[in-house]
Amino acid sequence: MKRILLVLALIISAQGFAQNTSSPSIAHAKELLVAMGTAKNAKQVIEMMVASYKQNMPEVPTIFWDEFEKELSMDELIDLVAPIYAKYYTDDELVQLTAFYRSPLGQKLTDKLPVITQESFAAGQEWGKKIGEKVVVKLKEKGYLKD
């Protein structure tokens, strides 16, 4: 009986998810992701990853990587991520966010965010390094670490 209930619950959940993927919220979430430049940014990340693979595996022919990149679909990524946005934002919020990202300020945000993220990551690493050094000094002061 428990198995039957579990299977029924899974079927109902799957039907609910399937119905939700065609909702206006999903469509608006996809519009938001496009306005945010999600596909463009993901493509850039993939290009950087492939460049790294090429460098680390020079024995692999370039044609392999070119074909590999062609197989990747940014639309597939958007289809995967849109339901997540629709889960956390109302339809009206998705419309408002899309309007923002299509505005001049929103476009500036999407243009500058990759470099801001990169610089913030570097700053965070430096900060983490300082914290690590401070911890070592404090541990030594308290006698928990020996020189």
Secondary structure by P-SEA (a helix, b strand, c coil): caaaaaaaaaaaaaaaaaaaaacaaaaaaaaaaaaaaaaaaaaaaaaaaaaaaaaacccccaaaaaaaaaaccaaaaaaaaaaaaaacccaaaaaaaaaaaacaaaaaaaaaaaaaaaaaaaaaaaaaaaaaaaaaaaaaaaccccc
